[in-house]
Amino acid sequence: MLSASAIILAGGQSRRMGRPKAALMFGNTTILERVITELGHGFDEILIIAAPAQSEGFPIERLLRAAPPSVHLLRDSNAYQGAAVALARGLAAAVNEIAFACSCDLPLLRIEVVRALYERLNGYEAVIPEIGSKPQPLCAVYRREVGRVIEAQLASGERRLTHITAGLRAHRPNDRQLRAIDPDLRSFMNINSPVDYDQALALEHLGESGKPR
């Protein structure tokens, strides 16, 4: 196990998808359950940050019935306040000094990739991958102290997580470096729309070899 916590943000509105992404089926399980299972291979604390129950499009507790004791559900005080608020909440609640944070819509996430990001933290505040020069703050590693930085930025009125994390002292591996640990960058493929969902399902069907299962 890594000396770190995992934080999964599952409180978004899923506007482009049109239905809750965490509850989408991916094989024989939902995407959220799949991500929890994968992260369970490396973390003994997994925090799920969800919207208030009355704002949720589905009962997330139903997806967590078979989850191990290491999984803890935390609900936002107010609905849909943004990823920065949820991440700060997760970092404040984390037991460990280091945390991996991701969105709930990364069905192809692999623990080996997470481990590789974790190992690059060294003396940085964070490890934030960049794909096509676009930062991926929701598939990244943070020190718990970053939560205070986020809270300060939120207090000043800045809510965009990419802007907040741009000021961190972070290692920012690029496409070439990331392909060394994830050749097709599948771990970073998030599901924002039905088209993304279909593409991810097709990749899963192909498997690691690139040939149909």
C-alpha positions in Angstrom: 0.0 0.0 0.0 1.1 3.6 -0.7 1.6 5.9 2.2 -1.2 8.1 0.9 -5.0 8.5 0.7 -7.1 8.5 -2.4 -9.8 11.1 -3.1 -12.6 10.5 -5.7 -14.7 13.5 -6.7 -18.2 12.3 -7.4 -20.4 15.4 -6.9 -20.6 16.9 -10.3 -23.8 17.5 -12.3 -22.8 15.4 -15.4 -24.4 18.0 -17.7 -22.8 16.9 -20.9 -23.4 13.2 -20.2 -27.0 13.8 -19.3 -27.0 11.2 -16.5 -24.8 10.5 -13.4 -21.4 9.4 -14.6 -20.5 7.5 -11.4 -23.4 5.2 -12.0 -22.7 4.4 -15.7 -22.2 0.7 -16.2 -18.7 -0.4 -17.4 -18.6 -4.1 -17.9 -20.2 -5.8 -14.9 -19.9 -2.8 -12.6 -20.4 0.9 -12.4 -17.6 3.3 -13.2 -17.4 4.5 -9.6 -17.1 0.9 -8.3 -14.5 0.1 -10.9 -12.3 3.1 -9.9 -12.7 2.2 -6.2 -11.6 -1.4 -6.9 -8.6 -0.2 -8.8 -7.5 2.3 -6.2 -8.1 -0.3 -3.5 -5.0 -2.1 -4.8 -2.8 0.8 -3.6 -4.7 2.8 -0.9 -6.0 1.9 2.5 -8.1 5.1 2.7 -10.4 6.1 -0.1 -12.6 9.2 0.3 -15.6 9.8 -1.9 -16.7 13.4 -2.1 -20.3 13.6 -3.2 -23.1 16.1 -3.5 -25.7 16.5 -0.8 -28.2 13.6 -0.9 -31.1 15.7 -1.9 -29.2 17.0 -4.9 -28.0 13.7 -6.1 -29.5 12.0 -9.2 -29.0 8.5 -7.7 -28.4 7.1 -4.2 -24.6 6.8 -4.2 -24.8 4.7 -1.0 -26.2 1.9 -3.2 -22.9 1.8 -5.2 -20.9 1.6 -2.0 -22.8 -1.3 -0.3 -20.0 -3.7 -1.2 -17.2 -1.3 -0.7 -14.5 -2.2 1.8 -14.2 -0.4 5.2 -11.4 1.8 3.8 -14.0 3.7 1.7 -15.6 6.7 3.3 -18.4 8.9 1.9 -18.2 12.6 2.6 -21.0 14.9 1.3 -20.5 18.6 0.2 -22.4 21.1 2.3 -23.7 22.8 -0.8 -24.3 21.2 -4.2 -22.2 21.8 -7.3 -19.7 24.2 -5.8 -17.0 23.0 -8.1 -14.0 20.7 -8.1 -11.7 23.0 -6.1 -14.1 23.1 -3.2 -14.5 19.3 -3.2 -10.7 18.7 -3.5 -10.0 21.0 -0.5 -12.6 19.1 1.5 -11.0 15.8 0.6 -7.5 17.0 1.4 -8.6 18.4 4.8 -10.2 15.0 5.7 -7.4 12.8 4.5 -5.4 10.9 7.1 -2.2 10.8 5.2 0.1 13.7 4.2 -0.1 12.8 0.5 -3.2 12.1 -1.5 -4.1 11.1 -5.1 -7.1 12.9 -6.4 -9.2 12.0 -9.3 -12.7 12.4 -10.8 -15.2 9.5 -10.7 -15.2 9.2 -14.5 -11.9 7.5 -15.2 -12.9 3.9 -16.0 -9.5 3.0 -17.5 -7.4 4.3 -14.6 -4.7 1.9 -13.6 -3.0 1.7 -10.2 0.4 1.2 -11.8 0.0 4.7 -13.4 -1.1 6.2 -10.0 2.0 4.6 -8.3 4.3 6.1 -11.0 2.8 9.6 -10.4 3.1 9.2 -6.6 6.8 8.2 -7.0 7.5 11.5 -8.8 6.3 13.7 -6.0 9.7 14.0 -4.3 10.0 17.6 -2.9 7.1 19.0 -4.9 3.7 20.2 -3.7 2.0 18.2 -6.4 2.4 16.0 -9.5 0.0 17.3 -12.1 0.1 15.6 -15.5 -0.3 17.6 -18.7 -1.7 16.1 -21.8 -1.6 18.2 -25.0 -0.4 21.1 -22.7 -3.7 20.8 -20.7 -3.2 20.2 -17.0 -5.0 17.2 -15.4 -5.6 18.3 -11.8 -8.2 15.6 -11.3 -5.7 12.7 -11.9 -2.9 14.1 -9.8 -1.0 13.7 -6.6 -1.0 16.4 -3.9 0.4 17.1 -0.5 -2.3 17.6 2.1 -1.0 21.1 2.8 -2.2 22.1 -0.7 -5.7 22.2 0.7 -4.9 25.4 2.5 -3.7 27.0 -0.7 -6.9 26.0 -2.4 -9.0 27.4 0.4 -7.1 30.7 0.3 -7.8 31.0 -3.4 -11.4 30.1 -3.0 -11.7 32.9 -0.3 -10.3 35.3 -2.8 -12.9 34.4 -5.3 -11.0 32.1 -7.6 -12.8 28.8 -8.1 -11.2 27.4 -11.3 -9.0 24.4 -10.2 -6.7 24.7 -13.2 -5.9 28.3 -12.3 -5.5 27.5 -8.6 -3.1 24.6 -9.2 -1.1 26.5 -11.8 0.6 28.4 -9.0 1.7 25.3 -7.2 5.3 24.1 -7.0 4.5 21.0 -9.1 6.1 18.4 -11.3 4.2 18.5 -14.5 5.0 15.4 -16.7 4.1 15.9 -20.3 2.7 13.5 -23.0 6.1 11.9 -23.8 6.9 11.2 -20.1 3.4 10.0 -19.4 3.4 7.6 -22.3 6.4 5.8 -20.7 4.0 4.7 -18.0 0.7 4.6 -19.9 1.4 4.2 -23.7 -2.2 5.1 -24.8 -2.9 7.6 -21.9 -5.9 5.5 -21.0 -5.7 6.3 -17.3 -6.4 10.0 -18.1 -9.4 9.4 -20.4 -12.4 10.9 -18.6 -16.0 10.4 -19.6 -17.7 13.8 -20.3 -20.1 12.8 -23.0 -21.9 9.8 -24.5 -19.2 9.9 -27.3 -16.4 9.6 -24.7 -18.3 6.8 -23.0 -18.6 4.8 -26.2 -14.9 5.3 -26.9 -13.9 4.1 -23.5 -16.1 1.0 -23.8 -14.5 0.3 -27.2 -11.0 0.6 -25.7 -11.9 -1.7 -22.8 -13.2 -4.2 -25.3 -9.9 -4.0 -27.2 -7.9 -4.5 -24.0 -4.2 -3.8 -23.5 -3.1 -5.7 -26.6 -5.2 -3.5 -28.9 -7.0 -6.7 -30.1 -10.6 -7.6 -29.3 -11.0 -9.5 -26.1 
